[in-house]
């Protein structure tokens, strides 16, 4: 059918080969010049397929650039978090981390309170022991005196 439409005798072919889609180099995006129509791109004019393709390509390039930038920022944030965690880990290992210092101070205060309570209990128990031994000594002396007086009374009665 194409052969019938095309004539070899003419200098120009009668039939034209349909245009193929151009391959675009994605590494170097071309930015097509868009006519500025003000704030709104919607106009009453119909867009040609070439303009639609150019706009589509421009939007794709913008999306690719946004995705690349997003991935770069994501990697940067991840690296920063890893560095922060490494610093925190080294601070904990060196016992200079603020959380560690707060907890150590808290534990030290708790230990000092327990130590003061233990000292107070010890002094109270020693005082109690001294009073009890003094009381038992006093009772023993009184018992001895009573026993002596009882013995003297019984000796007087028996003799």
C-alpha positions in Angstrom: 0.0 0.0 0.0 2.8 2.4 0.8 4.6 1.4 -2.3 1.6 2.4 -4.4 1.4 5.8 -2.8 5.1 6.4 -3.1 6.5 7.1 -6.5 10.1 6.5 -7.3 10.1 8.9 -10.2 9.3 12.0 -8.3 12.1 13.7 -6.4 10.0 14.0 -3.3 8.1 11.0 -2.0 4.4 11.3 -2.0 4.0 9.4 1.3 5.7 10.5 4.4 7.0 8.2 7.0 5.2 8.8 10.3 7.4 10.6 12.8 8.9 8.4 15.5 9.1 9.6 19.1 12.4 11.2 19.9 14.4 9.7 22.6 15.3 12.2 25.2 18.5 12.2 27.1 17.5 11.9 30.8 20.9 12.9 32.1 20.6 16.4 30.8 17.0 17.5 31.0 16.0 20.2 28.5 13.9 22.9 29.9 11.4 23.9 27.2 10.5 27.5 27.1 6.9 27.9 28.1 5.0 31.0 27.0 4.1 32.9 30.1 0.4 33.5 30.2 0.3 35.0 33.7 -0.8 33.2 36.8 -3.0 30.6 35.1 -1.8 28.2 32.4 -5.3 27.3 31.5 -6.2 29.1 28.3 -9.0 28.8 25.9 -6.6 27.7 23.2 -6.1 24.0 22.5 -2.6 22.7 23.2 -0.8 20.8 20.5 0.4 17.3 21.2 4.0 18.7 21.1 3.2 21.2 23.8 1.5 18.6 25.9 4.6 16.3 25.5 6.9 19.2 26.4 4.8 20.0 29.5 4.7 16.3 30.5 8.4 16.1 30.1 9.0 19.2 32.1 6.7 17.9 34.9 8.6 14.6 34.8 11.9 16.3 35.1 10.6 18.4 38.0 9.3 15.3 39.8 12.6 13.5 39.2 14.6 16.4 40.6 12.3 16.6 43.6 12.7 12.9 44.2 16.5 13.2 43.9 16.6 16.1 46.3 14.3 14.3 48.7 16.5 11.2 48.7 19.6 13.3 49.2 18.0 15.1 52.2 16.9 11.7 53.6 20.5 10.4 53.4 21.8 13.6 55.0 19.3 13.3 57.9 20.1 9.6 58.3 23.8 10.4 58.5 23.3 13.1 61.0 21.2 10.8 63.2 23.9 8.1 63.0 26.5 10.7 64.0 24.4 11.9 66.9 23.9 8.3 68.1 27.7 7.6 67.8 28.4 10.8 69.9 25.8 9.8 72.4 27.3 6.3 72.6 30.8 7.6 73.2 29.5 10.0 75.8 27.8 7.1 77.6 31.0 5.1 77.4 33.0 8.0 78.8 30.3 8.6 81.4 29.8 12.2 80.3 26.3 11.9 78.9 23.8 14.2 80.5 21.4 11.4 81.1 24.1 9.4 82.7 25.3 12.3 84.9 21.7 13.0 86.0 21.1 9.4 86.9 24.5 9.2 88.6 23.7 12.3 90.7 20.3 10.9 91.5 21.8 7.5 92.6 24.6 9.3 94.6 21.9 11.4 96.5 19.9 8.2 97.1 23.0 6.5 98.4 23.8 9.4 100.7 20.3 9.4 102.1 20.5 5.7 102.8 23.9 6.1 104.4 22.6 8.9 106.7 19.6 6.7 107.6 22.0 3.8 108.4 24.2 6.0 110.5 21.1 7.3 112.4 19.9 3.7 113.0 23.3 2.7 114.2 23.6 5.6 116.6 20.1 5.0 117.9 20.7 1.3 118.3 24.0 2.1 120.2 22.2 4.6 122.4 19.5 2.0 123.1 22.1 -0.7 123.9 23.9 1.7 126.2 20.7 2.6 128.0 19.6 -1.1 128.3 23.0 -2.2 129.7 23.0 0.8 132.1 19.5 -0.3 133.2 20.5 -3.9 133.5 23.5 -2.9 135.5 21.4 -0.7 137.8 18.9 -3.6 138.2 21.7 -6.0 138.9 23.1 -3.7 141.6 19.7 -3.3 143.1 19.1 -7.0 143.1 22.5 -7.6 144.7 21.8 -5.0 147.3 18.4 -6.6 147.9 19.9 -10.0 148.1 22.5 -8.8 150.6 19.8 -7.2 152.8 17.7 -10.4 152.5 20.6 -12.5 153.4 21.3 -10.3 156.5 17.7 -10.5 157.6 17.7 -14.3 157.3 21.0 -14.5 159.1 19.6 -12.4 162.0 16.5 -14.6 162.2 18.4 -17.8 162.2 21.0 -16.8 164.8 
